[in-house]
Amino acid sequence: MNLLLIAIDTLRADHLGCYGYHRNTSPNIDALARQSVVLDTHISPAIPTHPAFTTINTGQFSITHGIVAHGGDNDIPRTSPWLPLLLHQNGYTTCAVDNLSQWRLDFHRGYEFYIDPTQRRALSLNADNREINRRVLPWLDQHGKEQFFLFVHYWDPHTPYLPPRAYRTLFYEGNPNDPDNHSLDGMEKHRLGKMWRETWFNQLGPNITDAEYIVSLYDSEIRYCDEGIGQLLKHLDKLGLTENTMVVLLADHGELMYRHGIFFDHHGLYDGNLRVPMMIRHPEWTPRRVQGITTHADVAPTLLDLCGVEIPEAMEGISLTPWLCGERTD
């Protein structure tokens, strides 16, 4: 069984239709959810990006693996188990289309192929889903007949929210420059607020006042990314890989919009940051919703279990397989 792990950076669960959102941000993800086992309350116990992905790959919490900040001084311990390496050692052709190793950390370990399309960009976060897919789809053409683990990391919903112009009015009909709107008041007190004003806000037009306009752009980025995911899933179908490929979709962490004095950023122990989507489409499973709290520490042991690889004792999460396949409901 192949394994495709799709990560969408900075995607909060409650901005997807399959998690109850009122806007049509995610038709392709919603379709995937209808074919999947969906975890209703999946928590990222470590934010932001680097701690989250380290926990996803090690099955350990930050206090154990030691990665507690983005761009910190610690290295990922070689003593920590590492999902791609374990899969590679057990016969999987491993590939990541990703850029996490740009930040000195050893995220590329265990990947036979490590492809970073963002090297072409001055700001790596600006590599959109189309650019990512231009590397993913040809790799599948060449290696789809091998037993593979493919990790695809999309960044579209991360700041700056600058979707293509055709998407910028999908979810907004107001006046982003309304002088009587004060929903962005206080943003300059936020640690990134002044920088937001001076950089990507200026690309949207002068004197942006409506925070809901910025929220709508976040939603538009999700919709844009959703189309790229649809393209990837259709390519699996085209290659005849759907029936022997598990598809896992998750996010590293969420995003806060303009509550709690936090403006379009992901820090603070709030639901919008911590609750992320998590779903697994398995060809042999009946789609269902799983209640109860699960965490990123459970991802690696679960995927190893599903791939028939022994779970290292050093992993602190648990395999969710009994709940995912319907053997347990407690």
C-alpha positions in Angstrom: 0.0 0.0 0.0 1.4 3.4 -1.0 1.1 6.4 1.3 0.5 10.0 0.2 0.7 12.5 3.1 -0.6 16.0 2.2 0.1 18.8 4.6 -1.5 22.2 4.2 0.4 24.8 6.2 -1.6 27.1 8.5 -5.0 25.5 7.8 -7.5 25.6 10.7 -10.1 22.9 10.6 -13.2 25.2 11.0 -12.6 27.0 7.7 -13.3 23.8 5.7 -16.8 22.7 4.7 -16.3 19.2 6.0 -15.8 20.8 9.5 -18.9 22.9 9.2 -17.7 26.1 7.6 -20.3 28.3 5.9 -18.2 29.3 2.9 -17.4 27.0 0.0 -13.7 27.0 0.5 -12.9 23.3 0.1 -15.0 21.4 -2.5 -12.2 18.9 -3.3 -11.1 18.4 0.4 -14.8 18.0 1.3 -15.1 15.3 -1.4 -12.0 13.6 0.0 -13.5 13.8 3.5 -16.7 12.0 2.3 -14.4 9.1 1.2 -12.3 9.2 4.4 -12.2 8.6 8.1 -12.3 12.1 9.5 -11.0 12.9 12.9 -13.3 15.5 14.4 -11.0 16.9 17.1 -7.4 16.6 16.0 -5.0 18.8 17.9 -1.6 20.2 17.1 0.2 20.1 20.5 3.2 22.0 19.2 3.2 25.2 17.2 4.3 26.7 15.0 5.7 24.9 11.9 8.9 23.3 13.0 7.7 21.8 16.3 4.5 20.6 14.7 6.2 18.8 11.8 8.8 17.3 14.2 6.0 15.9 16.3 4.3 14.5 13.2 7.4 12.7 12.1 8.7 11.5 15.5 5.5 10.6 17.3 7.0 12.5 20.3 6.0 15.7 22.1 8.2 18.8 22.0 9.3 18.4 25.6 10.9 15.1 24.4 12.3 15.9 20.9 13.3 19.4 22.0 12.1 21.4 19.0 10.0 24.1 20.7 10.3 27.1 18.3 10.5 28.0 14.7 14.1 28.5 13.6 15.5 27.6 17.1 19.0 26.4 17.9 18.2 22.8 18.6 18.6 20.0 16.1 16.2 17.1 15.7 17.8 14.4 17.9 19.1 11.5 15.9 17.8 9.3 18.8 14.2 10.3 17.9 12.4 7.9 15.6 11.8 9.5 12.2 8.8 8.4 10.0 10.4 8.8 6.5 13.5 7.0 7.5 11.6 4.1 9.0 9.5 3.8 5.9 12.6 3.9 3.7 14.3 1.2 5.7 11.2 -0.9 5.2 11.2 -0.8 1.4 9.4 2.4 0.6 10.6 4.8 -2.1 10.4 8.1 -0.2 9.9 11.5 -1.6 9.2 15.0 -0.1 8.1 18.0 -2.1 8.8 20.4 0.7 11.1 23.2 1.9 11.5 22.6 5.7 15.2 21.7 5.4 15.9 25.2 4.3 15.9 26.1 8.0 18.9 24.0 9.0 16.8 21.3 10.6 17.2 17.8 9.4 13.8 17.3 7.8 15.2 15.7 4.7 16.4 12.7 6.6 15.1 9.4 5.2 13.9 10.8 1.9 15.5 9.3 -1.2 14.1 12.3 -3.2 13.9 15.7 -1.6 12.5 18.3 -4.0 12.3 21.9 -3.0 10.5 24.0 -5.6 10.7 27.1 -3.4 14.4 27.5 -4.1 13.3 29.6 -7.0 11.6 32.1 -4.7 13.0 35.0 -2.7 10.3 34.2 -0.2 9.8 30.5 -0.1 6.2 30.8 1.2 5.2 32.3 -2.1 5.6 29.0 -4.0 1.9 28.1 -4.6 0.2 24.8 -5.2 0.6 25.0 -8.9 4.4 25.3 -8.5 4.4 22.4 -6.0 2.3 20.2 -8.4 4.7 20.9 -11.3 7.2 18.8 -9.3 4.8 16.3 -7.7 2.9 15.1 -10.8 6.0 14.2 -12.9 7.5 12.4 -9.9 4.3 10.2 -9.6 4.5 9.5 -13.4 8.0 8.2 -12.9 7.7 6.4 -9.6 4.1 5.5 -9.2 4.7 1.8 -9.9 7.0 1.6 -6.9 5.8 1.3 -3.3 6.1 4.9 -2.3 5.7 7.3 0.6 5.1 10.8 -0.8 5.0 13.9 1.4 3.5 17.0 -0.3 3.7 20.3 1.6 1.4 23.2 0.4 1.8 26.7 1.8 -1.0 28.7 0.3 -3.0 29.6 3.4 0.1 31.0 5.2 0.6 34.7 5.4 0.8 36.7 3.2 -2.7 36.0 2.0 -2.2 37.0 -1.7 -4.2 34.6 -3.8 -4.4 35.2 -7.6 -6.5 38.3 -8.3 -9.4 36.2 -9.7 -9.8 34.7 -6.2 -9.7 37.9 -4.2 -13.4 38.7 -4.4 -14.7 35.1 -4.0 -15.9 35.6 -0.5 -16.1 39.4 0.0 -18.6 42.0 -1.1 -17.9 44.9 1.3 -15.6 47.9 1.3 -12.1 47.0 2.6 -11.3 50.7 3.0 -14.4 51.7 4.9 -13.2 54.5 7.3 -15.9 53.7 9.8 -14.7 50.1 10.2 -12.3 49.8 13.1 -11.8 46.0 13.2 -8.1 46.3 12.5 -7.6 48.9 15.3 -4.8 47.7 17.5 -3.0 45.6 14.9 0.2 47.7 15.2 0.4 46.5 18.8 0.7 42.9 17.6 4.3 41.8 17.1 3.9 41.5 13.3 1.2 44.1 12.8 3.4 47.0 11.6 5.2 44.6 9.2 1.9 43.4 7.8 0.9 47.0 7.1 4.1 47.8 5.4 4.4 44.7 3.2 1.5 42.6 1.9 -1.3 44.9 3.0 0.2 47.5 0.7 -0.2 45.1 -2.2 -3.9 44.9 -1.6 -4.5 48.7 -1.8 -4.3 51.7 0.5 -5.8 52.0 3.9 -7.2 48.6 4.5 -9.6 48.8 7.5 -11.8 45.7 7.4 -10.4 42.6 9.1 -13.1 40.5 7.4 -11.6 41.4 4.1 -8.3 39.8 5.2 -10.2 36.8 6.5 -11.8 36.4 3.1 -8.4 36.4 1.5 -7.3 33.6 3.8 -10.4 31.7 2.7 -9.6 32.4 -0.9 -6.1 30.9 -0.4 -7.7 27.8 1.0 -10.0 27.6 -2.1 -7.0 28.1 -4.4 -5.0 25.4 -2.6 -8.1 23.1 -2.7 -8.0 23.2 -6.5 -4.4 22.0 -6.5 -5.3 19.1 -4.2 -8.1 18.2 -6.6 -5.5 18.2 -9.4 -3.2 15.9 -7.4 -6.0 13.4 -6.5 -7.2 13.3 -10.1 -3.7 12.5 -11.2 -3.7 9.5 -8.8 -6.9 8.4 -10.5 -5.4 8.9 -13.9 -2.4 6.7 -13.0 -4.6 4.0 -11.5 -3.1 4.5 -8.0 -6.2 5.3 -6.1 -7.0 1.7 -5.1 -3.6 1.0 -3.6 -2.8 4.4 -2.0 -3.7 5.7 1.4 -4.2 9.5 1.3 -3.7 11.4 4.5 -4.5 15.1 4.7 -3.6 17.3 7.7 -2.3 20.7 8.7 0.7 21.5 11.0 -1.3 24.2 12.9 -4.1 26.7 12.4 -4.3 30.4 12.3 -5.9 33.2 14.3 -7.6 36.0 12.4 -8.1 39.0 14.6 -9.1 37.8 18.0 -7.3 37.9 21.4 -5.0 40.7 20.1 -3.5 38.3 17.5 -3.7 39.4 13.9 -3.3 36.8 11.2 -0.7 34.7 13.0 -0.4 31.4 14.7 0.7 31.7 18.3 -1.4 31.4 21.5 -3.2 28.3 22.8 -6.5 28.9 21.2 -8.7 26.6 19.3 -8.1 28.3 15.9 -4.4 27.5 16.2 -4.6 24.0 17.8 -7.5 22.3 16.0 -6.5 21.2 12.6 -8.0 18.8 9.9 -7.0 15.2 9.8 -8.5 12.6 7.5 -7.3 9.3 6.0 -8.8 7.7 2.9 -8.0 4.0 2.9 -9.3 1.8 0.0 -10.6 -0.8 2.4 -12.3 1.5 5.0 -15.9 2.7 5.3 -16.0 6.5 5.6 -16.9 7.7 9.1 -16.3 10.4 11.7 -14.1 9.6 14.7 -15.0 11.5 17.9 -12.5 12.1 20.7 -9.3 14.0 20.9 -6.3 12.9 18.8 -3.0 14.6 18.3 0.0 14.9 15.9 1.9 12.6 18.2 -0.4 9.9 17.0 0.3 10.4 13.3 3.6 8.6 12.9 2.6 5.5 15.0 -0.6 5.2 13.1 1.0 5.5 9.7 3.7 3.0 10.6 1.0 0.6 11.8 -1.0 0.9 8.6 2.2 0.3 6.6 3.0 -2.8 8.6 6.1 -1.3 10.2 6.9 -1.8 13.8 6.2 1.2 16.0 9.3 2.2 18.0 8.9 2.3 21.8 10.3 5.8 21.8 7.1 7.1 20.1 4.8 8.7 22.7 1.7 8.8 20.5 -0.5 5.7 19.9 -1.8 4.0 16.8 -5.3 5.1 16.0 -5.9 2.1 13.7 -8.5 0.4 15.8 -10.7 3.6 15.8 -10.0 4.4 12.2 -11.1 1.0 10.9 -14.1 0.8 13.2 -12.9 -1.8 15.7 -13.2 0.6 18.6 -15.6 3.5 19.3 -14.7 4.3 22.9 
